[in-house]
């Protein structure tokens, strides 16, 4: 079993890494996504 944890903002993801990120997403069997606001991050 492989556990991969990515915490990334796509706006901060370098262009040359976006293709790799997309490939990892396609190969994953499960994805859990969570979006928070800046005020939630500050807590």
C-alpha distance matrix in Angstrom:
0.0 3.8 6.6 9.9 13.1 16.3 19.6 22.2 25.5 26.0 29.6 28.6 26.1 28.0 29.0 27.4 24.0 24.2 23.5 20.3 19.3 20.3 18.3 15.0 16.0 16.9 13.6 11.6 11.3 12.2 14.5 16.3 19.5 22.2 25.5 27.9 31.5 32.9 34.6 31.4 29.8 32.9 32.5
3.8 0.0 3.8 6.4 9.9 12.9 16.3 18.8 22.1 22.7 26.2 25.0 22.5 24.3 25.5 23.9 20.4 20.8 20.3 17.0 15.9 17.4 15.6 12.1 13.5 14.9 11.8 9.9 10.7 11.3 12.8 14.6 17.4 20.0 23.1 25.5 28.9 30.1 32.1 29.0 27.2 30.3 30.2
6.6 3.8 0.0 3.8 6.5 9.9 13.1 15.9 19.3 20.3 23.8 22.5 20.5 22.7 24.2 23.1 19.4 19.7 19.9 16.7 14.9 16.7 15.7 12.0 12.7 15.0 12.7 10.0 11.1 10.4 10.8 11.9 14.5 16.7 19.8 22.0 25.4 26.5 28.4 25.3 23.5 26.6 26.4
9.9 6.4 3.8 0.0 3.8 6.5 10.0 12.4 15.9 16.8 20.2 18.8 16.7 19.0 20.6 19.6 15.9 16.2 16.7 13.6 11.6 13.8 13.3 9.5 10.5 13.3 11.7 9.3 11.5 10.6 9.9 10.9 12.8 14.9 17.6 19.8 23.1 24.0 26.2 23.5 21.3 24.5 24.8
13.1 9.9 6.5 3.8 0.0 3.8 6.6 9.7 13.1 14.8 17.9 16.5 15.1 17.8 19.8 19.5 15.7 15.9 17.2 14.5 11.8 14.4 14.8 11.2 11.5 14.9 14.1 11.5 13.6 11.7 9.9 9.7 10.7 12.2 14.5 16.4 19.6 20.4 22.5 19.8 17.6 20.7 21.1
16.3 12.9 9.9 6.5 3.8 0.0 3.7 6.0 9.6 11.1 14.2 12.8 11.4 14.3 16.4 16.5 12.7 12.7 14.6 12.3 9.4 12.2 13.4 10.4 10.5 14.2 14.2 12.2 14.8 13.0 10.4 10.1 9.9 11.1 12.7 14.7 17.5 18.1 20.7 18.5 16.1 19.3 20.3
19.6 16.3 13.1 10.0 6.6 3.7 0.0 3.8 7.1 9.7 12.2 10.8 10.5 13.9 16.4 17.2 13.7 13.6 16.2 14.5 11.4 14.1 16.0 13.5 13.1 16.9 17.4 15.4 17.7 15.4 12.3 11.1 9.7 9.7 10.4 11.7 14.2 14.5 17.2 15.1 12.5 15.7 17.1
22.2 18.8 15.9 12.4 9.7 6.0 3.8 0.0 3.8 6.2 8.6 7.2 7.0 10.6 13.1 14.4 11.3 10.9 14.0 13.0 9.9 12.6 15.1 13.3 12.9 16.6 17.7 16.3 19.0 17.0 13.7 12.9 10.8 10.8 10.5 12.0 13.8 13.9 17.2 15.8 13.2 16.3 18.3
25.5 22.1 19.3 15.9 13.1 9.6 7.1 3.8 0.0 3.8 5.4 5.3 6.4 10.1 12.3 14.5 12.1 10.9 14.5 14.4 11.4 13.3 16.4 15.4 14.4 17.8 19.7 18.5 21.1 19.0 15.4 14.4 11.5 11.1 9.5 10.9 12.0 12.1 15.7 15.0 12.8 15.8 18.3
26.0 22.7 20.3 16.8 14.8 11.1 9.7 6.2 3.8 0.0 3.8 5.3 4.9 8.2 9.4 12.0 9.9 8.0 11.5 12.3 9.5 10.8 14.3 14.0 13.0 15.9 18.2 17.7 20.5 18.9 15.5 15.4 12.6 13.0 11.6 13.6 14.6 15.1 18.8 18.3 16.4 19.4 21.9
29.6 26.2 23.8 20.2 17.9 14.2 12.2 8.6 5.4 3.8 0.0 3.8 5.6 8.1 9.4 12.6 11.5 10.0 13.7 14.9 12.7 14.0 17.4 17.5 16.7 19.5 21.9 21.5 24.3 22.6 19.2 18.8 15.7 15.5 13.3 14.5 14.6 14.4 18.2 18.5 16.6 19.1 22.0
28.6 25.0 22.5 18.8 16.5 12.8 10.8 7.2 5.3 5.3 3.8 0.0 3.8 6.3 9.0 11.6 10.2 10.0 13.8 14.2 12.3 14.6 17.6 17.2 17.1 20.2 22.0 21.6 24.6 23.1 19.8 19.3 16.6 16.4 14.6 15.5 15.7 14.9 18.6 18.8 16.2 18.4 21.5
26.1 22.5 20.5 16.7 15.1 11.4 10.5 7.0 6.4 4.9 5.6 3.8 0.0 3.8 6.4 8.4 6.5 6.5 10.2 10.5 8.9 11.3 14.1 13.9 14.3 17.2 18.9 18.8 22.1 21.1 18.1 18.3 16.1 16.7 15.7 17.3 18.2 17.8 21.5 21.2 18.6 21.2 23.9
28.0 24.3 22.7 19.0 17.8 14.3 13.9 10.6 10.1 8.2 8.1 6.3 3.8 0.0 3.8 5.5 5.3 6.5 9.7 10.4 10.2 12.4 14.7 15.2 16.2 18.6 20.2 20.8 24.3 23.7 21.0 21.7 19.7 20.4 19.4 21.0 21.7 21.1 24.8 24.7 22.0 24.4 27.3
29.0 25.5 24.2 20.6 19.8 16.4 16.4 13.1 12.3 9.4 9.4 9.0 6.4 3.8 0.0 3.8 5.4 5.4 7.7 9.7 10.1 11.3 13.6 15.1 15.9 17.6 19.6 20.7 24.2 24.0 21.6 22.7 20.7 21.9 21.0 22.9 23.6 23.4 27.2 27.1 24.8 27.3 30.2
27.4 23.9 23.1 19.6 19.5 16.5 17.2 14.4 14.5 12.0 12.6 11.6 8.4 5.5 3.8 0.0 3.8 5.7 6.5 7.7 9.5 11.0 12.2 13.8 15.4 16.9 18.3 19.9 23.5 23.8 21.8 23.3 22.0 23.5 23.1 25.2 26.3 26.1 29.9 29.5 26.9 29.5 32.2
24.0 20.4 19.4 15.9 15.7 12.7 13.7 11.3 12.1 9.9 11.5 10.2 6.5 5.3 5.4 3.8 0.0 3.8 5.5 5.2 6.2 8.7 10.0 10.7 12.4 14.4 15.6 16.7 20.4 20.5 18.4 19.9 18.7 20.4 20.3 22.5 24.0 24.0 27.6 26.8 24.2 27.0 29.4
24.2 20.8 19.7 16.2 15.9 12.7 13.6 10.9 10.9 8.0 10.0 10.0 6.5 6.5 5.4 5.7 3.8 0.0 3.8 5.4 5.0 6.1 8.6 9.9 10.5 12.4 14.3 15.4 18.9 18.8 16.6 18.1 16.7 18.5 18.4 20.9 22.4 22.9 26.6 25.7 23.6 26.6 28.9
23.5 20.3 19.9 16.7 17.2 14.6 16.2 14.0 14.5 11.5 13.7 13.8 10.2 9.7 7.7 6.5 5.5 3.8 0.0 3.8 5.4 5.1 6.2 8.7 9.9 10.6 12.4 14.4 17.9 18.5 17.0 19.2 18.4 20.8 21.1 24.0 25.7 26.5 30.0 29.0 26.9 30.1 32.2
20.3 17.0 16.7 13.6 14.5 12.3 14.5 13.0 14.4 12.3 14.9 14.2 10.5 10.4 9.7 7.7 5.2 5.4 3.8 0.0 3.8 5.4 5.1 6.3 8.7 10.0 10.7 12.4 16.2 16.9 15.6 17.9 17.6 20.1 20.9 23.7 25.8 26.4 29.8 28.5 26.2 29.4 31.2
19.3 15.9 14.9 11.6 11.8 9.4 11.4 9.9 11.4 9.5 12.7 12.3 8.9 10.2 10.1 9.5 6.2 5.0 5.4 3.8 0.0 3.8 5.4 5.2 6.3 8.8 10.0 10.7 14.3 14.3 12.5 14.4 13.9 16.3 17.2 20.0 22.3 23.2 26.5 25.0 22.9 26.2 27.9
20.3 17.4 16.7 13.8 14.4 12.2 14.1 12.6 13.3 10.8 14.0 14.6 11.3 12.4 11.3 11.0 8.7 6.1 5.1 5.4 3.8 0.0 3.8 5.5 5.1 6.3 8.7 10.0 13.3 13.7 12.2 14.6 14.1 16.9 17.8 21.1 23.4 24.7 28.0 26.5 24.8 28.3 30.0
18.3 15.6 15.7 13.3 14.8 13.4 16.0 15.1 16.4 14.3 17.4 17.6 14.1 14.7 13.6 12.2 10.0 8.6 6.2 5.1 5.4 3.8 0.0 3.8 5.4 5.2 6.3 8.7 12.2 13.5 13.0 16.0 16.3 19.4 20.8 24.1 26.6 27.9 31.1 29.4 27.6 31.1 32.5
15.0 12.1 12.0 9.5 11.2 10.4 13.5 13.3 15.4 14.0 17.5 17.2 13.9 15.2 15.1 13.8 10.7 9.9 8.7 6.3 5.2 5.5 3.8 0.0 3.8 5.5 5.2 6.2 9.9 10.9 10.3 13.3 14.1 17.2 19.0 22.2 25.0 26.3 29.3 27.2 25.4 28.9 30.0
16.0 13.5 12.7 10.5 11.5 10.5 13.1 12.9 14.4 13.0 16.7 17.1 14.3 16.2 15.9 15.4 12.4 10.5 9.9 8.7 6.3 5.1 5.4 3.8 0.0 3.8 5.5 5.2 8.4 8.7 7.6 10.6 11.2 14.6 16.6 20.0 22.9 24.6 27.5 25.4 24.0 27.6 28.7
16.9 14.9 15.0 13.3 14.9 14.2 16.9 16.6 17.8 15.9 19.5 20.2 17.2 18.6 17.6 16.9 14.4 12.4 10.6 10.0 8.8 6.3 5.2 5.5 3.8 0.0 3.8 5.6 8.0 9.6 9.7 13.2 14.2 17.7 19.7 23.3 26.1 28.1 30.9 28.8 27.6 31.3 32.3
13.6 11.8 12.7 11.7 14.1 14.2 17.4 17.7 19.7 18.2 21.9 22.0 18.9 20.2 19.6 18.3 15.6 14.3 12.4 10.7 10.0 8.7 6.3 5.2 5.5 3.8 0.0 3.8 6.5 9.1 10.2 13.9 15.6 19.2 21.6 25.0 28.1 29.9 32.6 30.2 28.8 32.4 33.2
11.6 9.9 10.0 9.3 11.5 12.2 15.4 16.3 18.5 17.7 21.5 21.6 18.8 20.8 20.7 19.9 16.7 15.4 14.4 12.4 10.7 10.0 8.7 6.2 5.2 5.6 3.8 0.0 3.8 5.5 6.9 10.5 12.7 16.3 19.1 22.4 25.8 27.7 30.1 27.5 26.2 29.9 30.3
11.3 10.7 11.1 11.5 13.6 14.8 17.7 19.0 21.1 20.5 24.3 24.6 22.1 24.3 24.2 23.5 20.4 18.9 17.9 16.2 14.3 13.3 12.2 9.9 8.4 8.0 6.5 3.8 0.0 3.8 7.0 10.5 13.3 16.9 20.1 23.5 26.9 29.2 31.3 28.4 27.6 31.3 31.3
12.2 11.3 10.4 10.6 11.7 13.0 15.4 17.0 19.0 18.9 22.6 23.1 21.1 23.7 24.0 23.8 20.5 18.8 18.5 16.9 14.3 13.7 13.5 10.9 8.7 9.6 9.1 5.5 3.8 0.0 3.8 6.8 10.0 13.5 16.8 20.1 23.6 26.0 27.9 24.9 24.3 28.0 27.8
14.5 12.8 10.8 9.9 9.9 10.4 12.3 13.7 15.4 15.5 19.2 19.8 18.1 21.0 21.6 21.8 18.4 16.6 17.0 15.6 12.5 12.2 13.0 10.3 7.6 9.7 10.2 6.9 7.0 3.8 0.0 3.8 6.4 10.0 13.1 16.5 20.0 22.3 24.4 21.5 20.8 24.6 24.7
16.3 14.6 11.9 10.9 9.7 10.1 11.1 12.9 14.4 15.4 18.8 19.3 18.3 21.7 22.7 23.3 19.9 18.1 19.2 17.9 14.4 14.6 16.0 13.3 10.6 13.2 13.9 10.5 10.5 6.8 3.8 0.0 3.8 6.8 10.3 13.4 17.0 19.5 21.2 18.1 17.7 21.4 21.2
19.5 17.4 14.5 12.8 10.7 9.9 9.7 10.8 11.5 12.6 15.7 16.6 16.1 19.7 20.7 22.0 18.7 16.7 18.4 17.6 13.9 14.1 16.3 14.1 11.2 14.2 15.6 12.7 13.3 10.0 6.4 3.8 0.0 3.7 6.8 10.2 13.7 16.3 18.2 15.5 15.1 18.9 19.2
22.2 20.0 16.7 14.9 12.2 11.1 9.7 10.8 11.1 13.0 15.5 16.4 16.7 20.4 21.9 23.5 20.4 18.5 20.8 20.1 16.3 16.9 19.4 17.2 14.6 17.7 19.2 16.3 16.9 13.5 10.0 6.8 3.7 0.0 3.8 6.6 10.3 13.0 14.6 11.8 11.8 15.5 15.7
25.5 23.1 19.8 17.6 14.5 12.7 10.4 10.5 9.5 11.6 13.3 14.6 15.7 19.4 21.0 23.1 20.3 18.4 21.1 20.9 17.2 17.8 20.8 19.0 16.6 19.7 21.6 19.1 20.1 16.8 13.1 10.3 6.8 3.8 0.0 3.8 6.9 9.8 11.8 9.7 9.8 13.5 14.3
27.9 25.5 22.0 19.8 16.4 14.7 11.7 12.0 10.9 13.6 14.5 15.5 17.3 21.0 22.9 25.2 22.5 20.9 24.0 23.7 20.0 21.1 24.1 22.2 20.0 23.3 25.0 22.4 23.5 20.1 16.5 13.4 10.2 6.6 3.8 0.0 3.8 6.6 8.1 5.9 6.6 10.0 10.8
31.5 28.9 25.4 23.1 19.6 17.5 14.2 13.8 12.0 14.6 14.6 15.7 18.2 21.7 23.6 26.3 24.0 22.4 25.7 25.8 22.3 23.4 26.6 25.0 22.9 26.1 28.1 25.8 26.9 23.6 20.0 17.0 13.7 10.3 6.9 3.8 0.0 3.8 5.4 5.2 6.4 8.8 10.4
32.9 30.1 26.5 24.0 20.4 18.1 14.5 13.9 12.1 15.1 14.4 14.9 17.8 21.1 23.4 26.1 24.0 22.9 26.5 26.4 23.2 24.7 27.9 26.3 24.6 28.1 29.9 27.7 29.2 26.0 22.3 19.5 16.3 13.0 9.8 6.6 3.8 0.0 3.8 5.4 5.0 6.3 9.1
34.6 32.1 28.4 26.2 22.5 20.7 17.2 17.2 15.7 18.8 18.2 18.6 21.5 24.8 27.2 29.9 27.6 26.6 30.0 29.8 26.5 28.0 31.1 29.3 27.5 30.9 32.6 30.1 31.3 27.9 24.4 21.2 18.2 14.6 11.8 8.1 5.4 3.8 0.0 3.8 5.4 5.1 6.8
31.4 29.0 25.3 23.5 19.8 18.5 15.1 15.8 15.0 18.3 18.5 18.8 21.2 24.7 27.1 29.5 26.8 25.7 29.0 28.5 25.0 26.5 29.4 27.2 25.4 28.8 30.2 27.5 28.4 24.9 21.5 18.1 15.5 11.8 9.7 5.9 5.2 5.4 3.8 0.0 3.8 5.4 5.4
29.8 27.2 23.5 21.3 17.6 16.1 12.5 13.2 12.8 16.4 16.6 16.2 18.6 22.0 24.8 26.9 24.2 23.6 26.9 26.2 22.9 24.8 27.6 25.4 24.0 27.6 28.8 26.2 27.6 24.3 20.8 17.7 15.1 11.8 9.8 6.6 6.4 5.0 5.4 3.8 0.0 3.8 5.5
32.9 30.3 26.6 24.5 20.7 19.3 15.7 16.3 15.8 19.4 19.1 18.4 21.2 24.4 27.3 29.5 27.0 26.6 30.1 29.4 26.2 28.3 31.1 28.9 27.6 31.3 32.4 29.9 31.3 28.0 24.6 21.4 18.9 15.5 13.5 10.0 8.8 6.3 5.1 5.4 3.8 0.0 3.8
32.5 30.2 26.4 24.8 21.1 20.3 17.1 18.3 18.3 21.9 22.0 21.5 23.9 27.3 30.2 32.2 29.4 28.9 32.2 31.2 27.9 30.0 32.5 30.0 28.7 32.3 33.2 30.3 31.3 27.8 24.7 21.2 19.2 15.7 14.3 10.8 10.4 9.1 6.8 5.4 5.5 3.8 0.0
